Amino acid sequence: MVDVSATGGSSRELSPEEEMQIIHSTSMAAEPLTKVGDTFCLISRRWWEKWISYVTQNKTGGTNEGSSSDHHDLGSSNTPKRPSTIDNSDLIYEAASTNSTMGIELHDTLVEHTDYILVPEETWNQLCSWYGGGPKLDRKVISCGQSQTELSVEVYPLRLRLHLMPKGDQCAIRISKKETIGTLHKKACEIFQLNSEQVSIWDYYSHRKHALMNDLDKTLDDANIQMDQDILVEAIDNGGGCRNDVQENGFAKNESTGLIEPSKTNYPVLSANKNLPKNNNSEVSQLQNLSSAIKESEDKTLTQTQTQTQTQTPVSVGVSTRGSSGGLTGLLNFGNTCFMNSAIQCLVHTPEFARYFREDYNQEINWHNPLGMVGELALAFGELLRKLWAPGRTPFAPRQFKAKLARFAPQFSGYNQHDSQELLAFLLDGLHEDLNRVKHKPYIKSRDADGRPDEEVADEYWANHIARNDSIIVDVCQGQYKSTLVCPVCEKISVTFDPFMYLSLPLQSTTTRTMSVTVFSCDGSAVPTTVTVTVPKQGRCRDLIQALSTACALKNNEKVFLVEIRNHLIHRFLEDPLMSLSSIKDDDHLSAYKIPKSMKNTKFLQLIHRRQELETGNARGTTGWKAYGTPLVFPVSCDATITRGDIQLIVHTMLSPMLRTEPVSNSDPDDDSDSKTESESRKLPLKLVDGNNACIDLSVGEERTVRFPSSSMSILLFIDWSPKLLKKYQTHYLEKLPEVYKYGPTKKTRTEPLSLYTCLEAFLREEPLVPEDMWYCPQCKERRQASKKLDLWRLPEVLVIHLKRFSYSRSMKHKLETFVNFPIHDFDLTKYVANKNNSSRQVYELYALTNHYGGMGSGHYTAYIKLIDENRWYNFDDSHISAINEDDVKSNAAYVLFYRRVKTDDNGS
């Protein structure tokens, strides 16, 4: 037990339940983060689970709402004991506390809810006052996300290595990425005992002076400083000049240079030109010179390698190839990098890219594009591609490329598994910006179609797009589709022609979905029944209501009132007939109530069921009432006079189908006392919540008139189910509310496999916009849930198709293992192109794809790639490459497909 005096009360011991209540009052870890700067603390999950077991030992079966017969015997040996002192030693390195600049160091791979729990600092202080121990591992709440409106706890602040020049001293520090450059400057001066006026700090990424960090108010996050990055601390000598141990091109004099791993290149070191102005133009010029040096050195290296391979035996990868053609080099997996390896191999083996990046593309690099990466991504990708196409088969780890990737796309930093399609999207977009031939983008305002022919409008949109975006990526991968929006109110039609880089196709074999809803009758005519109906997958709420009306044999004078249930309460009324069914997730719970159609000016009584929450193992009895089951709904007229007795009768009527059959009473019918007892027993324990949130007992004063709150259409009415009352009714009808759709084992039937053409047709089908993407109608001057129709208009040379295998709902992530029958040859899209002026056939052939095996957030990626010169398929599984038959290419793991256009003659052959 804990001394309650520690909490400010009188000196007595706290029970486990009281500990739990006090901790809950200080806001548990599940509470939403409040504001930037709040402090949270890490607690070892091992200790936390011991404490949770201790304080919940008297609870009944977790959140189970069924029988309360599963009790813990407090006298048994299995009863959880009070945990010892808080022990966070499993979260930290043993020698961490000895490092004055780094502080206590966490293990690098800790995962929330697996290794540790986050609790507010107030919770930590309270637990520490009871149990002691530690150490305290406190972290701050920071803003994050693109809009900087999301909040998260910065468990791992930036770990930076400071390099002091000219002395050569080094020091590692931890600092929040939301701290300013000025704070970093101050820390560096304190650590190295320097005068702040004689120190400048540089972004020293890859041991190169990337940028002078002189904007002291800028955050490290905004400066794109990454985990484990190097920072150059440059001390100015007494003469006022900078020591030139670090050259103006950014490299230390005793260090090798280059944009790839130094151990794998003979690139020359560029010498500084002290007469160049110290601005961005000089850095760009040096990058250009460096890329030329890379190109020249690479050509020599490749020539030497080709000569050497004629006398050397290549490393075996279990395949035989013709001649000495390259393209069969694997990539090592150095920590969940299979997502990157598979995506890279598909891009590298795209013939148009293989030719382009093995030639001199230096002149096309856009060094000044603010949307690009100063050519660094293009240079790094080009270098990687050349390595993979060089003769020889020795796999290597693309560490330099991943470091570059993490710098420009921090979401891919670290060693967690990521989505290969998201990486492909970033690479294609990033390479386009780095190689955009348009150096100065003109501002062009798109004109409305205004009834002009589609062909004219489409060509205008495409010309405008090319005027701002012109690169090898656009040449190869970008197409154009027609987008038509129709306002559901004024029927205004808006037509635009937009570019696309890839198509994300839904995996739906049909145009329908099944939805389960529990239907309740308000007049006591039937017990609750679960109905499963089939509705259009992209339908609206009116479609679901119509299907339910038919399935439950609705009478002419009845209608269906549809609601969503959460936590045993009505979460929302689904009244809008135009609401998209896509806003109803598979793990939602829906109820429908049959109510009179003719009632006007109504409010709804929401009957909420409560039962006693029992506390076992002591003599304290009940602790209160807890909501359970599914609420019932009954409409009442606001114009009518309603008494407490009327509400008693309404509830009796709603519950009557669930009333258990009782034996006939042997009492004397003329006995007034028996009649009075029966009348009293029929009064239900009902409490009405009035406008002041006070509970009115409806079991007394049945003639009194009830005044309903005027502010809400829903009136809360509680019924408290005592054990005696529960015996009179079959309440299991109220307790089992199924999900809209339950994932799980299903009966296997012989069906046709899902065709890629079917997926494409679903993608192009007209559907309403989701509520989050409402369209602003220029005619209505309001946001509308318009219907949207897509049509293919212009197809690219290389068509990338993403199969949307991953679906997300509020409480779960799900992967679809659907087998898609995709064509390898003769993928004919001619009939799907809306531009009928294009008379040539649109036929494609598969040459690469990525596969994903396993579940969400884990699993493994591979790539299947066809070497076109050999007309042979290979499995690229990280560093291992093996030949496969074309028949083995199709599987339910296929994720991203790469198709090349097939050239046809005038006859379509």
Secondary structure, DSSP 8 states (H G I E B T S, - for coil): -EEGGGGTS-S-EE-HHHHHHHHHHT--TTS---STT-EEEEEEHHHHHHHHHHHTTTSSSTT--S-------TTSTTS-----SEE-GGGB-TTGGG-TTT-S-B-TT--BTTTEEEEEHHHHHHHHHHH-EE---EEEEEEESTTS-EEEE-SS-EEEEEEEETT--EEEEEE-TTSBHHHHHHHHHHHHT--GGGEEEEE-GGGS--EE---TTSBTTTTT--TTEEEEEEEB-TTSSB-TTB-TTS-BTTS---SS-GGG---------TTS-SSHHHHHHHHHHHHHHHHHHHHHHHHHHHHHHTTS-----S---STT------B--SSS-HHHHHHHHHHHT-HHHHHHHHS--GGG--TT-TTTTTTHHHHHHHHHHHHHHSSS---B--HHHHHHHHHH-GGG-SS----HHHHHHHHHHHHHHHT-S-SS---------TT--HHHHHHHHHHHHHHH--SHHHHHH-EEEEEEEE-TTT--EEEEEEEES-EEEE--SSSEEEEEEEEEESSSSS--EEEEEEEETT-BHHHHHHHHHHHTT--TTEEEEEEEEETTEEEEE---TT-BGGGS-TT--EEEEEEESS--SEEEEEEEEEEEEE--SSS--EEEEEE-S--EEEEEETTS--BHHHHHHHHHHHHGGGB-------S-TT-HHHHHHHHHHH---EEEE-TTS-EEETTS-TTSB----SS-SEEEEEEEE-HHHHTTB-THHHH----SS--S---------EEHHHHHHHHHS-EE--GGG-EEETTTTEEE--EEEEEEEE--SEEEEEEE-EEE-SS-EEE----EE--SS-EE-GGGB--TT--S--EEEEEEEEEEESSTT--EEEEEEEETTTTEEEEEETTEEEEE-GGGS--TTEEEEEEEE----TT--
